[in-house]
Amino acid sequence: MDEVKQIVTDIKNGNFKPIYFLMGEEAYYIDRISEYIEENILTEDEKSFNQVVLYGRDVTIDEIVSNAKRYPMMAEHQVVIVKEAQDLSRSIEKLADYAENPQPTTILVCCYKYKKIDKRKKLYKTVAKNGVIYESKKMYENQVADWIRKVLAGAKYSIEPKAAQMLVEFLGTDLGKINNELNKLKLIIPKGEQITADQIEENIGISKEFNNFELRKAVGTKDVVKAHRIINYFAQNPKDNPLVVTISLLYGFFSQVLQYHGLSDKSQRSVASALKINPYFVSDYSDAARNYPMKKVSQIIGLIRDADLKSKGVGAANLRPGDILKELLVKTMG
């Protein structure tokens, strides 16, 4: 995020580079940087003659270079944006010769999503020398809630930790999807207010009671009635609550509980730092550690792995997802 801010700040200050090669697994920031360049470097009048958008599936490297070598008309710069440049992965290295001696009045932007170029080869080295290479890495799940908080803070909003966790568990780590839902909320909720779990439930359709976050909490506190109520809801709504996601989250939770058992310093700040979680959720792990000794946690992790295999049809071809989850929780909380 800091790297993106620096790129945008440099552009705002007129410190342009002749090539921006934006690559990596997370498409969100690639799109944001590309859109910022597309919307802000040239005036509306200048864009008519000096801004072109190409698509990797429709062009060759030679055509990209030909466009990049043109001189701007009645403007200081021209902008050439290549979207979906990953479609040129077999020939992208041919761009190295241009990158070695780029046209100084051209700003060439390559959006190379979901992949990255080889850092050992000439293209990477020449772009790194003469332009900007930005690698957009996929966020880990435990980083996304903090990202949501920072994005909203920048827009003068705050969000309850539980509400942020609900978004992560429902939408995963796809920042584009999450940002779309945040934009919807910002249209409804006045600036300066805190976004709550109730508002998430009402406006996005994520249940604040029947979700993986609440299941994890119920299992950790050994609230058998609540846990079974949640998994019955999951069994009735399997498309919205896929078993593979629930198993993955339970595995992650108990792996962290095991890590918690091994900590010498169990203060809130130390635990939050070690487990890479929001301090708000530390009590969930301390509760679980009290209810499940280290030996039991190790056994539970084994049970979760077995359930994962069963969910893939190994040794349980006729078991429904809801039955696999019920069996897992009976063994876990028994």
GUSEDO-824410 format. One record per residue (C-alpha): residue number from 0; x, y, z. Coordinates in steps of 0.5 Angstrom, whole numbers, plus 500, padded with zeros to 3 digits. Last residue first. Example, Ala and Ser with C-alpha at 12.3 -4.5 7.8 and 13.67 -1.06 7.14 Angstrom:
2
+-----+-----+-----+-----+
: num :  c1 :  c2 :  c3 :
+-----+-----+-----+-----+
:   1 : 527 : 498 : 514 :
:   0 : 525 : 491 : 516 :
+-----+-----+-----+-----+
***
This chain:
334
+-----+-----+-----+-----+
: num :  c1 :  c2 :  c3 :
+-----+-----+-----+-----+
: 333 : 466 : 432 : 546 :
: 332 : 467 : 439 : 542 :
: 331 : 472 : 437 : 537 :
: 330 : 469 : 430 : 536 :
: 329 : 462 : 433 : 535 :
: 328 : 464 : 438 : 531 :
: 327 : 467 : 434 : 526 :
: 326 : 461 : 430 : 525 :
: 325 : 457 : 436 : 525 :
: 324 : 461 : 438 : 519 :
: 323 : 462 : 432 : 515 :
: 322 : 454 : 431 : 516 :
: 321 : 453 : 438 : 513 :
: 320 : 458 : 437 : 507 :
: 319 : 454 : 431 : 505 :
: 318 : 457 : 424 : 506 :
: 317 : 456 : 419 : 501 :
: 316 : 463 : 419 : 498 :
: 315 : 466 : 419 : 505 :
: 314 : 473 : 415 : 505 :
: 313 : 476 : 421 : 500 :
: 312 : 471 : 425 : 497 :
: 311 : 474 : 431 : 498 :
: 310 : 470 : 433 : 504 :
: 309 : 472 : 427 : 507 :
: 308 : 479 : 429 : 506 :
: 307 : 478 : 436 : 509 :
: 306 : 474 : 432 : 515 :
: 305 : 481 : 428 : 516 :
: 304 : 485 : 434 : 516 :
: 303 : 480 : 437 : 521 :
: 302 : 481 : 431 : 526 :
: 301 : 488 : 432 : 526 :
: 300 : 488 : 439 : 528 :
: 299 : 483 : 437 : 533 :
: 298 : 488 : 432 : 536 :
: 297 : 493 : 437 : 536 :
: 296 : 489 : 442 : 540 :
: 295 : 487 : 436 : 545 :
: 294 : 494 : 436 : 546 :
: 293 : 495 : 443 : 547 :
: 292 : 489 : 443 : 552 :
: 291 : 482 : 446 : 549 :
: 290 : 478 : 450 : 554 :
: 289 : 483 : 454 : 557 :
: 288 : 486 : 455 : 550 :
: 287 : 480 : 457 : 546 :
: 286 : 478 : 462 : 551 :
: 285 : 485 : 465 : 550 :
: 284 : 484 : 465 : 543 :
: 283 : 477 : 468 : 543 :
: 282 : 480 : 473 : 548 :
: 281 : 485 : 476 : 543 :
: 280 : 480 : 478 : 538 :
: 279 : 480 : 485 : 539 :
: 278 : 488 : 485 : 539 :
: 277 : 487 : 484 : 532 :
: 276 : 491 : 478 : 529 :
: 275 : 498 : 477 : 527 :
: 274 : 499 : 471 : 532 :
: 273 : 505 : 473 : 535 :
: 272 : 503 : 481 : 535 :
: 271 : 496 : 480 : 537 :
: 270 : 499 : 475 : 543 :
: 269 : 504 : 480 : 545 :
: 268 : 499 : 486 : 545 :
: 267 : 494 : 482 : 549 :
: 266 : 499 : 479 : 554 :
: 265 : 500 : 472 : 553 :
: 264 : 508 : 472 : 554 :
: 263 : 511 : 465 : 554 :
: 262 : 507 : 463 : 548 :
: 261 : 507 : 456 : 546 :
: 260 : 499 : 455 : 548 :
: 259 : 498 : 461 : 543 :
: 258 : 501 : 457 : 537 :
: 257 : 496 : 451 : 538 :
: 256 : 491 : 456 : 538 :
: 255 : 493 : 459 : 532 :
: 254 : 493 : 452 : 529 :
: 253 : 486 : 452 : 532 :
: 252 : 484 : 458 : 528 :
: 251 : 487 : 456 : 521 :
: 250 : 484 : 449 : 521 :
: 249 : 477 : 452 : 523 :
: 248 : 478 : 457 : 517 :
: 247 : 480 : 452 : 512 :
: 246 : 474 : 447 : 515 :
: 245 : 469 : 453 : 514 :
: 244 : 472 : 455 : 507 :
: 243 : 472 : 448 : 504 :
: 242 : 465 : 447 : 507 :
: 241 : 462 : 452 : 503 :
: 240 : 457 : 457 : 507 :
: 239 : 453 : 461 : 501 :
: 238 : 452 : 455 : 497 :
: 237 : 451 : 450 : 503 :
: 236 : 445 : 454 : 506 :
: 235 : 441 : 449 : 509 :
: 234 : 447 : 445 : 512 :
: 233 : 450 : 452 : 514 :
: 232 : 444 : 454 : 518 :
: 231 : 445 : 447 : 521 :
: 230 : 452 : 449 : 522 :
: 229 : 450 : 455 : 526 :
: 228 : 445 : 452 : 531 :
: 227 : 450 : 446 : 532 :
: 226 : 455 : 451 : 534 :
: 225 : 450 : 455 : 538 :
: 224 : 448 : 449 : 542 :
: 223 : 455 : 447 : 543 :
: 222 : 458 : 453 : 546 :
: 221 : 465 : 450 : 547 :
: 220 : 468 : 457 : 548 :
: 219 : 472 : 456 : 542 :
: 218 : 467 : 452 : 538 :
: 217 : 462 : 458 : 539 :
: 216 : 467 : 463 : 537 :
: 215 : 469 : 459 : 531 :
: 214 : 462 : 459 : 529 :
: 213 : 461 : 466 : 530 :
: 212 : 467 : 468 : 525 :
: 211 : 464 : 462 : 520 :
: 210 : 457 : 466 : 520 :
: 209 : 450 : 465 : 522 :
: 208 : 449 : 471 : 527 :
: 207 : 452 : 477 : 523 :
: 206 : 449 : 474 : 517 :
: 205 : 452 : 477 : 511 :
: 204 : 447 : 480 : 506 :
: 203 : 451 : 486 : 504 :
: 202 : 446 : 492 : 506 :
: 201 : 442 : 489 : 513 :
: 200 : 448 : 484 : 515 :
: 199 : 454 : 489 : 514 :
: 198 : 449 : 495 : 517 :
: 197 : 448 : 490 : 523 :
: 196 : 456 : 488 : 524 :
: 195 : 457 : 496 : 524 :
: 194 : 460 : 501 : 520 :
: 193 : 462 : 507 : 524 :
: 192 : 460 : 514 : 522 :
: 191 : 464 : 520 : 520 :
: 190 : 461 : 520 : 513 :
: 189 : 454 : 518 : 513 :
: 188 : 452 : 511 : 511 :
: 187 : 448 : 509 : 505 :
: 186 : 453 : 511 : 499 :
: 185 : 459 : 509 : 503 :
: 184 : 456 : 502 : 504 :
: 183 : 456 : 501 : 497 :
: 182 : 463 : 503 : 496 :
: 181 : 465 : 498 : 501 :
: 180 : 462 : 493 : 498 :
: 179 : 466 : 494 : 491 :
: 178 : 472 : 495 : 495 :
: 177 : 471 : 488 : 498 :
: 176 : 470 : 485 : 491 :
: 175 : 477 : 488 : 488 :
: 174 : 481 : 486 : 495 :
: 173 : 479 : 479 : 493 :
: 172 : 482 : 476 : 500 :
: 171 : 476 : 472 : 502 :
: 170 : 469 : 475 : 501 :
: 169 : 465 : 472 : 506 :
: 168 : 470 : 471 : 511 :
: 167 : 473 : 478 : 510 :
: 166 : 467 : 482 : 510 :
: 165 : 465 : 478 : 517 :
: 164 : 472 : 480 : 520 :
: 163 : 471 : 487 : 518 :
: 162 : 464 : 487 : 522 :
: 161 : 467 : 484 : 528 :
: 160 : 473 : 489 : 528 :
: 159 : 467 : 495 : 528 :
: 158 : 469 : 500 : 522 :
: 157 : 471 : 507 : 522 :
: 156 : 470 : 512 : 516 :
: 155 : 473 : 518 : 514 :
: 154 : 475 : 516 : 507 :
: 153 : 482 : 514 : 509 :
: 152 : 480 : 511 : 515 :
: 151 : 475 : 506 : 511 :
: 150 : 482 : 504 : 507 :
: 149 : 486 : 503 : 513 :
: 148 : 480 : 499 : 516 :
: 147 : 479 : 495 : 510 :
: 146 : 487 : 493 : 510 :
: 145 : 487 : 491 : 517 :
: 144 : 481 : 486 : 516 :
: 143 : 485 : 484 : 510 :
: 142 : 492 : 482 : 513 :
: 141 : 490 : 476 : 517 :
: 140 : 487 : 473 : 510 :
: 139 : 494 : 474 : 507 :
: 138 : 494 : 479 : 502 :
: 137 : 496 : 477 : 494 :
: 136 : 502 : 481 : 492 :
: 135 : 502 : 487 : 487 :
: 134 : 509 : 487 : 484 :
: 133 : 511 : 494 : 482 :
: 132 : 516 : 495 : 477 :
: 131 : 518 : 503 : 475 :
: 130 : 522 : 506 : 470 :
: 129 : 529 : 506 : 467 :
: 128 : 533 : 501 : 471 :
: 127 : 527 : 497 : 474 :
: 126 : 525 : 496 : 467 :
: 125 : 532 : 494 : 464 :
: 124 : 533 : 489 : 469 :
: 123 : 526 : 486 : 469 :
: 122 : 526 : 486 : 461 :
: 121 : 533 : 483 : 461 :
: 120 : 532 : 477 : 465 :
: 119 : 533 : 474 : 472 :
: 118 : 527 : 478 : 475 :
: 117 : 523 : 473 : 471 :
: 116 : 516 : 477 : 469 :
: 115 : 510 : 476 : 474 :
: 114 : 503 : 473 : 473 :
: 113 : 496 : 475 : 476 :
: 112 : 496 : 481 : 472 :
: 111 : 501 : 484 : 467 :
: 110 : 498 : 491 : 467 :
: 109 : 503 : 495 : 462 :
: 108 : 504 : 502 : 462 :
: 107 : 508 : 506 : 457 :
: 106 : 509 : 514 : 459 :
: 105 : 512 : 517 : 452 :
: 104 : 516 : 523 : 452 :
: 103 : 522 : 520 : 454 :
: 102 : 521 : 514 : 449 :
: 101 : 525 : 508 : 452 :
: 100 : 532 : 506 : 451 :
:  99 : 533 : 499 : 454 :
:  98 : 525 : 499 : 455 :
:  97 : 525 : 498 : 448 :
:  96 : 530 : 493 : 447 :
:  95 : 526 : 489 : 453 :
:  94 : 519 : 489 : 450 :
:  93 : 521 : 482 : 447 :
:  92 : 521 : 479 : 454 :
:  91 : 513 : 480 : 453 :
:  90 : 513 : 474 : 448 :
:  89 : 510 : 468 : 451 :
:  88 : 507 : 472 : 457 :
:  87 : 503 : 477 : 452 :
:  86 : 496 : 475 : 455 :
:  85 : 499 : 478 : 461 :
:  84 : 498 : 485 : 458 :
:  83 : 491 : 485 : 460 :
:  82 : 491 : 492 : 459 :
:  81 : 497 : 496 : 455 :
:  80 : 496 : 503 : 457 :
:  79 : 500 : 508 : 452 :
:  78 : 500 : 515 : 455 :
:  77 : 503 : 521 : 451 :
:  76 : 507 : 527 : 454 :
:  75 : 508 : 534 : 453 :
:  74 : 502 : 536 : 449 :
:  73 : 500 : 539 : 442 :
:  72 : 501 : 532 : 439 :
:  71 : 506 : 527 : 443 :
:  70 : 511 : 523 : 439 :
:  69 : 510 : 516 : 437 :
:  68 : 515 : 511 : 440 :
:  67 : 510 : 508 : 444 :
:  66 : 505 : 506 : 439 :
:  65 : 510 : 503 : 435 :
:  64 : 513 : 499 : 441 :
:  63 : 506 : 496 : 443 :
:  62 : 505 : 494 : 435 :
:  61 : 512 : 491 : 435 :
:  60 : 510 : 487 : 442 :
:  59 : 503 : 484 : 439 :
:  58 : 496 : 487 : 440 :
:  57 : 489 : 484 : 441 :
:  56 : 490 : 479 : 447 :
:  55 : 494 : 484 : 450 :
:  54 : 489 : 490 : 450 :
:  53 : 491 : 497 : 448 :
:  52 : 489 : 504 : 451 :
:  51 : 491 : 510 : 447 :
:  50 : 492 : 517 : 450 :
:  49 : 495 : 522 : 446 :
:  48 : 491 : 525 : 441 :
:  47 : 484 : 525 : 444 :
:  46 : 487 : 525 : 451 :
:  45 : 490 : 532 : 450 :
:  44 : 483 : 535 : 451 :
:  43 : 481 : 532 : 457 :
:  42 : 488 : 534 : 460 :
:  41 : 493 : 528 : 461 :
:  40 : 496 : 525 : 467 :
:  39 : 490 : 524 : 471 :
:  38 : 485 : 519 : 469 :
:  37 : 489 : 514 : 465 :
:  36 : 495 : 515 : 470 :
:  35 : 490 : 514 : 476 :
:  34 : 486 : 508 : 473 :
:  33 : 493 : 504 : 472 :
:  32 : 495 : 505 : 479 :
:  31 : 488 : 503 : 481 :
:  30 : 488 : 497 : 476 :
:  29 : 494 : 494 : 478 :
:  28 : 492 : 496 : 486 :
:  27 : 486 : 491 : 485 :
:  26 : 489 : 486 : 481 :
:  25 : 493 : 482 : 486 :
:  24 : 497 : 476 : 483 :
:  23 : 503 : 480 : 481 :
:  22 : 505 : 486 : 475 :
:  21 : 505 : 493 : 474 :
:  20 : 510 : 495 : 469 :
:  19 : 510 : 503 : 469 :
:  18 : 515 : 505 : 463 :
:  17 : 517 : 512 : 461 :
:  16 : 517 : 515 : 469 :
:  15 : 513 : 521 : 471 :
:  14 : 515 : 526 : 477 :
:  13 : 510 : 531 : 475 :
:  12 : 508 : 532 : 483 :
:  11 : 502 : 528 : 482 :
:  10 : 506 : 522 : 479 :
:   9 : 511 : 522 : 484 :
:   8 : 505 : 522 : 490 :
:   7 : 501 : 516 : 486 :
:   6 : 508 : 512 : 486 :
:   5 : 509 : 513 : 493 :
:   4 : 502 : 511 : 495 :
:   3 : 503 : 505 : 491 :
:   2 : 509 : 503 : 495 :
:   1 : 506 : 505 : 502 :
:   0 : 500 : 500 : 500 :
+-----+-----+-----+-----+
***
